[in-house]
Amino acid sequence: MAHKSKSSLALLMTGFIGILLSCCGKKQGQDIDTGYASVDTVFYEENLDTLSPGLIRDVQWLALEGTENGLFREVSKLYVQDSLMIIVDKSNCTATVFTLQGDLVYHLSKRGQGPDEYLELAAATVNDSLIYIVDNYARRIQRYSLADGSYAGAINLPFVARDIEAFSDNDFLFTCMSSSPDSHITPKPIDFAVWRTDSTMEVKQTYLPLPENHVEMIGKRVYFVKDNSGNINYHFYGYPGYFTFAQDQEPQYHHISFYKVIPSEENLDYDQINEKGYPYLSETPHVYNDKWCAIMSQGQYAQPMVGLNADKKIVCNSMSSAANMIFNIVGVNHEGLIGYMNDDYSRYKSLIEYGFPRADSITERDIEQGCNALIFYKFCEN
């Protein structure tokens, strides 16, 4: 019976594992001079410990009102701003605003050619009063009131941005790297991974020099992720770890030491990296205090893992129990991480069967009827 349980849970886990897309060759090494001191190092061992049951003190489900009607298809970014939650869906070109109780406030879907519309949602961010949507086709950033979604004007954008984040309405971070060697849209060369601008989009500072003809991995859609302190975390495939940008200090580098290192002297593409089984960080971590969750890749597959900076190690979910399993993390709040489940009641039932905390009866009914749901992981204090 134990063997059956472990096997079934392994199949369940594959539902949260993404197959990586190939891209063009580039160098990535373990010992790269970032220009910034490493503030900590965590170790990715060959045999990882599993997530301790004492790490999480509570798990709660929250169904999102109206999502049974298909308000969005995916969660590209999630922001908790005062009494609101904002979900950005790049694939559907929308931003949807909910209360903290999951009630729908409004749905921002303004794709079109009008002055208050956008041709694409290439990237987006939120501050305490505005939603910013990057439209690379129209070369502008459209702004909308966070309170009610009303149009608040445009900012001309003199470059093509792959992602955006903001400390304030006069302090933005951009990344403008190409994900295709044949791309002729982004001005070349892009000499730095991160650009910092003011409200007029004038570049004031640049960070992280790029090698010539650097090409990002196809399919990477989010580079910047805000943490629970308002800092901005950033990752791209030039480094094994990730960076934290704070408003008033130099970036800090968080190093990840892998037991099997991608050799910097070899020009490997991602097919070769996967074929040879090199582990690597494949998305920007969602950071809560000294803990973080991110997708770690090895071979052809990827899975969510948790970094424990204080313990200097990375841990994975158990393959024999779903109790407190961390998956599909899309945001943070002041208590921990926020996960997401689309309208998949069968997956919900499988999680519950193997030990994951059950939702209350009303939320469970909403999930069964097709609502998408958030999962709030509250961490124990150290």
Disulfide bonds with the S-S distance in Angstrom:
none
